[in-house]
């Protein structure tokens, strides 16, 4: 008799959740980094681009190490208070680990780190949900930089177009996005087609710890004040 398909077990998730063991690995790795590097920083990031960060990791691998992940796990690794901190004063870093942030351990001089982070940026196409940095409007008329094969795709993106003798034309002015507004999936795809990059991947230093010093960067304080106001 053939087996019934109705009673077959169904696996809802094929990936295992990262459990206690994974967290312990991170905690141990961060504490080892505290022993191997002379200073530690908390940094924040905007418009994360994994490939660009990977390149920076490789560039600084001989002298430095980055950690990204659960802020709570990183806080536990450092110690959340003077009573449980693993190095004198290191718990001061923990309270700055929130939102899009990470840890950076290094042997590099303070001035070199500040220069690297200040100069680091990568321009890229914005993703859906990002904030438009400018208004983009297309004027009525031919879109000669698009071939006629693009007509069905552009129509799906919501552009008011027609084909006129093999040339795609806008039948009316069309606003792709407004400055300060969230990008829809259609707007983000249209900007990519137009070659307009609005996203910039930035890293910002928040604070610095060493065995004899702790410093919060003024720029970080200004950013915090703006967010709270």
Buried (B, 14 or more C-beta within 10 A) or exposed (E): EEEEEEEEEEEEEEEEEEEEEBBEEBBEEBBEBBEEBEBBBBBBBEBBBEEBBEEBEEEBEEEBBBBBBBBEBBBBBBBBEEEEBBBEBBBBBBEBBEEEBBBBBBBBEBEEBBEBBEEBEBEBBBEEEBEBBEEBEBEEEEBEEBEEEBBEEBBEBEBBBEEEEEBBBBEEEBEBBBEEEEBBEBBBBBBBBBEBBBBBBBBBBBBBBBEEEEEBBEEBEEBEEEEEE
